[in-house]
Amino acid sequence: MKAGIYIRVSTDKELQESSLEYQEACCSDFIKGNNFELYNTYKDVFTGTKTGKYNKRPGYKNLINDAIEGKIDVIIAKDLSRISRNTFELEKLRDLILSGKIHLITLEGAVDSTKGNIHYLSTYILIYSEEARMIRVRVEQSKKTMAKNGLFIGSIAPYGYYCVKGKLYIRNDESPKIIQYIFDSFISGKSAESIAKELTENNIATPSQLSHKKGASSKWQASTIRKILKNEHYIGNLVQGKTKSINSTNKSRLENNNCVIVENTHEAIISKEQFNLVKDIINSRKPSSRVSRKTHLLSNLIYCETCGKAISLRNKDYICSGRLKYGKKTCSTEKIKQIDLLNLLTKNIIDKIDNSDSDFLLNYIEGRLNKNISKYKSTLTNLHMKKNKLENRKKEALNMHLDGDISRDEYNIVVTESNNNINDTLKNINDIKSMLMVKDKIDLSRDFDLLKSRIIKSVSLNPQILNYFIKRIEITKLGEPKIDYRF
């Protein structure tokens, strides 16, 4: 009989305890002792059963192909676990044995199909299946307990964070700012596609690149942007267990209705008000509607009531894109002048702000204050870094002068320029500190009316304020606006 030896180690630990050389030597001695003819030795290294429905092992795949083609008559392995613990693979091998295409002999005596004890293989399949099920149950229970305790159980932390012992922390790089940019851009009216294009063009590292995934793409995808915009991790909540595997041998994921949500487990990158606003914008946009390629102030906000198409801006008039493309027979909605609509929106928003003392407006004011404070603090950090660099430059110049690398005059020039820049930087630092002190003294409840009046005086339509106050604008058949405000 022509024999094929199969040897495998699935982990570094196994490589030490049950080496490939030892397995091969045992199988070779058995072949010689039974007067078999060795056809080939097949081996796989560091391959467990975690690769999905099919175990991607080249050695095992070649072994089975050669068995099917009749190149070998019997498979020799040290023990059944070397063949596989994957029940799907073992069932497939059992079918080959029952069809008479191959025999299997394991040296520990569990299986020897040449002697007809194939039923042991079926027993081991059941044992491995139950073992895998119990392991999966224990792992899932353990992960669920960790999740309920507010610990991150994912293998890769969300973009913008890093994980230490189950706790998420904000990264000290550009990724948190990119998250904020994505949310700000979406609120300003940009689509996920356009945001992804901008990030790619600016060579911003993708989440896959930042996590050092093998073969990570440098191109941002719109689907990635949408996932970020919907991810509650960015408001400080852990939402885990959204999907679950079908079973131990099939790693396809199913929706899990019993996901675990724990609030305020880590520092937020995005405010809850901003996150909820983005959520409202996503829900208000019709998936079937097409956005005009040429964006305008009301992009993703204004639609035709008659046909549902987006409204485009042409020659200072807002007009249905369906009518533009297919003519009046398709949609007869009248156009509306840009200046008339914008004046109406400005007046209405001012009136609503003036007549409102709602929590909605208070959240808006608080959001604006927090955003300004965040920007001031970021600028302050950069200014301190700049000041330190200028101080270091003076020290380096002094050392170079003492070493004779530069003249006294050259040293004086460096010191004068550095001092001027340091003085300018200190002035900017003091200005920002003063502004932050003013912000700290603001009492929203006490100063609400004053802040409201300042907002009214400074109202100018931009994508941010439009998306914050307006859910959707529809133009009726007569060219009149129907405005759905957020409060």
Secondary structure, 3 states (H helix, E strand, C coil): CEEEEEEEECCHHHHHHCCHHHHHHHHHHHHHHCCCEEEEEEEEECCCCCCCCCCCCHHHHHHHHHHHCCCCCEEEECCHHHHCCCHHHHHHHHHHHHCCCCEEEECCCCCEHHHCCCHHHHHHHHHHHHHHHHHHHHHHHHHHHHHHCCCCCCCCCCCCEEEECCEEEECCCCHHHHHHHHHHHHHCCCCHHHHHHHHHHCCCCCHHHHCCCCCCCCCCCHHHHHHHHCCHHHHCCEEECCEEECCCCCCCEEECCCCEEECCCCCCCCCHHHHHHHHHHHHHCCCCCCCCCCCCCCCCCEEECCCCCEEEEECCEEEEHHHHHHCCCCCCCCCEEHHHHHHHHHHHHHHHHHCCCCHHHHHHHHHHHHHHHHHHHHHHHHHHHHHHHHHHHHHHHHHHHHCCCCCHHHHHHHHHHHHHHHHHHHHHHHHHHHHHHHHHHCCCCCCHHHHHHHHHHHCCCCHHHHHHHEEEEEECCCCCEEEEECC
